[in-house]
Each structure stands twice: as structure tokens, then as C-alpha cells.
Amino acid sequence: MANGLTKVSMLAKRNKKTYSMNYTIQRGQDTLGTYTLDQIRTLSSQGTVFPNDLAWPEGAQAAFTVADLLQRTQSDGTSGIVPYKNPQALTAYYLAIASLIPCIGLLAGVPAVILGLKGLKRVKREPWVKGTAHAWIGIILGGLMSLIWLGGLLFFGIGIAMESSSGQ
């Protein structure tokens, strides 16, 4: 096994496309070591790491099986464009766009900020889900439009109050 692990270490040094998160692999009571996602993929294809082994992300309270981890992190053509694995970030993005619409802007902007923050938290916890840009758009645009619509409502309310007080 040490020879296979040495090859994996050399491959990881050459391959710059790795996730920054490390995973500790556990089989039964034995800890096999700490590896990057790319190293786990290589070890899995070599048969050194098994699908039922547990992969513990750094600082996590729960583990995934290696099979589940590899399936979750499997990339397809759209995951970088549409972060469908991060529904909070995606919903924040759509709500932020909806906040541009008069009358519903305030109602859509506030949840966009909340979901955007939750989406960023999920990306930090699970970097393979993507969605950082969508979450930030939700936070910035949703927050900005909420402030604009709230300011407009206050301005409108003050105008009505001044109109009614000057009419008496």
C-alpha cells in the first residue's frame, strides 16, 4: 500500500486542480491517512480505498462513505454554471433578480440575503457544491434592492404624512 500512496502523493503534487479540503479515511477502527479529494479518487480507482470506507472532512462532525463522497463531488457540465447542488445559493440568486420587480422587491430581497448567507456557509462546508457567485449576487443585489425599496416606502410614507398634516 505504501508504494500506491507514494504514487498518489506524486500525482497530487503535479495536479494543481485539487480541493483545498482534506479527508481522513477510516476503515473499521483503522485510520488509513489524510488525503485530498484527487488522491482519494486515485486510491479508489487503484482499489486501495474501498467504497464503504469512511471519509471524514476536516473539522466535520459526520463522515461520508467514499462512494458517497465521490458521487457528490462528481462534476458535470452544468454544476459550475448552475449550482443545483446548492439550492440556497441558487434560490438567493433568483430572489435577488425578483427583488428588482416593483411591489415585490422588499419581500424577495430580504430572503435573498438570508439564503445567500446560508449558501456561502454551505460552500465553505462542502466546496464541491459550488454557488459562491450566486450566493454573493443574492446577498449584494438582494440587500441593495431591499434598502432601495425600504427607502422608497419611507419616502412615500413621509410624503403622505406631510400631505395629510399640511391639508388640515
C-alpha positions as CSV (number, residue, x, y, z in Angstrom):
1,M,0.0,0.0,0.0
2,A,2.9,2.4,0.7
3,N,4.0,2.2,-3.0
4,G,0.5,3.2,-4.1
5,L,0.4,6.0,-1.7
6,T,3.7,7.3,-2.8
7,K,2.4,7.4,-6.4
8,V,-0.7,9.3,-5.2
9,S,1.4,11.9,-3.4
10,M,3.5,12.5,-6.6
11,L,0.3,12.7,-8.7
12,A,-1.2,15.3,-6.3
13,K,1.9,17.4,-6.5
14,R,1.7,17.5,-10.3
15,N,-2.1,18.1,-10.4
16,K,-3.0,21.6,-9.3
17,K,-6.8,21.0,-9.6
18,T,-7.4,19.8,-6.1
19,Y,-9.9,20.9,-3.5
20,S,-8.2,22.5,-0.5
21,M,-10.1,20.3,1.9
22,N,-8.5,17.2,3.2
23,Y,-10.3,14.0,4.2
24,T,-9.3,11.4,6.8
25,I,-10.0,7.9,5.5
26,Q,-11.2,5.3,8.1
27,R,-11.7,1.6,7.6
28,G,-13.3,0.0,10.6
29,Q,-11.2,1.1,13.6
30,D,-8.1,1.8,11.4
31,T,-7.2,5.3,10.1
32,L,-5.6,5.0,6.6
33,G,-4.4,8.6,6.4
34,T,-5.4,12.1,5.3
35,Y,-5.8,12.8,1.6
36,T,-7.1,15.3,-0.8
37,L,-10.1,14.5,-3.0
38,D,-7.9,13.8,-6.0
39,Q,-5.8,11.4,-4.0
40,I,-9.0,9.6,-2.8
41,R,-10.1,9.3,-6.4
42,T,-6.8,7.8,-7.4
43,L,-6.7,5.4,-4.4
44,S,-10.3,4.4,-5.2
45,S,-9.5,3.6,-8.8
46,Q,-6.4,1.6,-7.7
47,G,-8.6,-0.4,-5.2
48,T,-6.6,0.8,-2.2
49,V,-9.6,2.7,-0.8
50,F,-13.0,1.0,-0.8
51,P,-16.4,2.5,-1.4
52,N,-17.6,1.6,2.1
53,D,-14.6,3.3,3.8
54,L,-15.4,6.5,5.7
55,A,-14.1,9.9,4.6
56,W,-14.1,12.5,7.4
57,P,-13.8,16.1,6.1
58,E,-11.6,18.4,8.1
59,G,-13.4,19.6,11.2
60,A,-16.6,17.8,10.3
61,Q,-18.9,16.0,12.8
62,A,-20.0,13.4,10.4
63,A,-18.4,11.3,7.7
64,F,-19.4,10.2,4.2
65,T,-18.7,6.9,2.7
66,V,-16.0,7.2,0.0
67,A,-18.6,6.2,-2.6
68,D,-21.0,9.0,-1.4
69,L,-18.1,11.5,-1.4
70,L,-17.0,10.6,-4.9
71,Q,-20.6,10.8,-6.2
72,R,-21.3,14.1,-4.5
73,T,-18.1,15.6,-5.9
74,Q,-18.6,14.3,-9.4
75,S,-18.6,17.2,-11.7
76,D,-20.8,17.5,-14.8
77,G,-21.0,20.2,-17.4
78,T,-23.5,22.4,-15.6
79,S,-22.5,22.2,-12.0
80,G,-20.1,25.2,-12.3
81,I,-22.7,27.3,-14.2
82,V,-25.9,26.4,-12.3
83,P,-25.2,25.4,-8.7
84,Y,-28.0,22.9,-8.4
85,K,-26.3,21.1,-5.6
86,N,-26.6,24.3,-3.5
87,P,-30.3,25.3,-3.5
88,Q,-29.8,28.1,-1.0
89,A,-27.4,29.9,-3.3
90,L,-29.5,29.3,-6.4
91,T,-32.7,30.5,-4.7
92,A,-30.9,33.5,-3.3
93,Y,-29.9,34.4,-6.9
94,Y,-33.4,34.1,-8.3
95,L,-34.9,36.0,-5.4
96,A,-32.4,38.8,-5.9
97,I,-33.4,39.1,-9.5
98,A,-37.0,39.1,-8.4
99,S,-36.2,41.9,-6.0
100,L,-35.8,44.2,-9.0
101,I,-39.6,44.0,-9.6
102,P,-41.6,46.8,-8.0
103,C,-44.0,45.8,-5.3
104,I,-42.4,42.5,-4.5
105,G,-38.8,43.8,-4.3
106,L,-38.7,44.1,-0.5
107,L,-40.4,40.7,0.0
108,A,-37.9,39.0,-2.2
109,G,-34.7,40.9,-1.3
110,V,-34.6,40.0,2.4
111,P,-34.9,36.3,1.9
112,A,-32.3,36.6,-0.9
113,V,-29.8,37.9,1.7
114,I,-30.6,35.2,4.2
115,L,-30.4,32.4,1.7
116,G,-27.2,33.9,0.2
117,L,-25.5,33.7,3.6
118,K,-26.7,30.1,4.0
119,G,-25.4,29.3,0.5
120,L,-22.0,30.7,1.3
121,K,-21.9,28.8,4.6
122,R,-22.6,25.6,2.7
123,V,-19.9,26.3,0.1
124,K,-17.4,26.7,2.9
125,R,-18.5,23.5,4.5
126,E,-18.8,21.5,1.2
127,P,-16.7,23.2,-1.5
128,W,-17.8,20.8,-4.3
129,V,-21.4,22.2,-4.3
130,K,-20.3,25.5,-5.9
131,G,-22.6,28.5,-5.9
132,T,-20.3,31.2,-4.4
133,A,-21.1,33.7,-7.2
134,H,-24.9,33.1,-7.0
135,A,-24.8,33.5,-3.2
136,W,-22.9,36.8,-3.4
137,I,-25.3,38.1,-6.0
138,G,-28.2,37.2,-3.7
139,I,-26.6,39.0,-0.8
140,I,-25.5,42.1,-2.6
141,L,-28.4,42.6,-5.0
142,G,-31.0,41.4,-2.5
143,G,-29.6,43.7,0.2
144,L,-29.2,46.7,-2.1
145,M,-32.7,46.4,-3.5
146,S,-34.2,45.8,0.0
147,L,-32.6,49.1,1.1
148,I,-33.8,50.9,-2.0
149,W,-37.4,49.6,-1.6
150,L,-37.4,50.3,2.1
151,G,-36.1,53.9,1.4
152,G,-38.8,54.3,-1.2
153,L,-41.5,53.2,1.2
154,L,-40.2,55.5,3.9
155,F,-40.0,58.4,1.4
156,F,-43.6,57.6,0.3
157,G,-44.8,57.4,3.9
158,I,-43.2,60.6,4.9
159,G,-44.7,62.3,1.8
160,I,-48.2,61.1,2.7
161,A,-47.8,62.1,6.3
162,M,-46.7,65.6,5.3
163,E,-49.5,65.9,2.8
164,S,-52.1,65.0,5.3
165,S,-50.7,67.3,8.0
166,S,-50.5,70.3,5.6
167,G,-54.0,69.7,4.4
168,Q,-55.5,70.3,7.8
